[in-house]
Amino acid sequence: MADRFEDRIRDYLAAHLEILGDGLSLLQKEHVLPNSAGAGGRIDILARDKFGVFVAIEIKRSEQAAR
């Protein structure tokens, strides 16, 4: 498997969530979003904030990759 820069950014941020905000806790990297219609996907980092609210973090390297 190729060593992708985006993967390294994801792994670093997952290990250092305090960069993004206080009280975030990691739930999962590459969280799968199943969809019975076949249009599922993945969340790069799934976390929870200090209030228990889910936080989805997507890593994009450029404006062209943003959805």
C-alpha positions in Angstrom: 0.0 0.0 0.0 1.3 3.4 -0.9 2.4 5.8 1.8 -0.1 8.7 1.1 0.5 12.1 2.5 -3.2 12.4 3.4 -2.9 9.2 5.5 0.0 10.6 7.4 -1.9 13.8 8.1 -4.9 11.8 9.3 -2.7 9.6 11.6 -1.0 12.6 13.1 -4.2 14.5 13.7 -5.8 11.4 15.2 -2.9 11.2 17.7 -3.0 14.9 18.5 -6.7 15.9 18.5 -5.9 18.7 20.9 -4.7 20.7 17.8 -8.3 20.8 16.6 -10.0 21.5 19.9 -10.0 20.7 23.6 -11.9 17.7 24.8 -11.9 15.7 21.6 -11.6 12.0 22.0 -10.8 9.6 19.1 -13.5 7.0 18.3 -12.1 5.6 15.0 -10.0 6.3 12.0 -11.5 5.4 8.6 -15.0 5.0 10.0 -17.2 3.2 7.4 -20.5 4.7 6.6 -22.7 1.8 5.3 -25.5 2.7 2.9 -28.0 0.2 1.6 -28.2 2.2 -1.7 -24.5 1.5 -2.3 -23.3 5.1 -1.9 -21.4 4.5 1.4 -18.1 6.1 2.3 -15.6 6.7 5.0 -15.0 9.4 7.6 -11.2 10.0 8.0 -11.5 10.6 11.8 -14.5 10.1 13.9 -14.3 11.8 17.3 -16.5 12.9 20.2 -16.3 16.3 21.9 -16.5 17.0 25.6 -20.3 17.3 25.4 -20.7 13.8 23.8 -21.4 15.2 20.3 -19.9 13.3 17.3 -17.3 15.2 15.3 -16.5 14.0 11.7 -13.1 15.2 10.5 -12.2 15.0 6.8 -8.7 15.5 5.5 -8.4 17.3 2.1 -5.2 18.4 0.5 -6.6 20.8 -2.0 -9.7 22.7 -3.0 -10.2 20.4 -6.0 -10.6 17.4 -3.6 -13.2 19.1 -1.4 -16.8 18.0 -1.8 
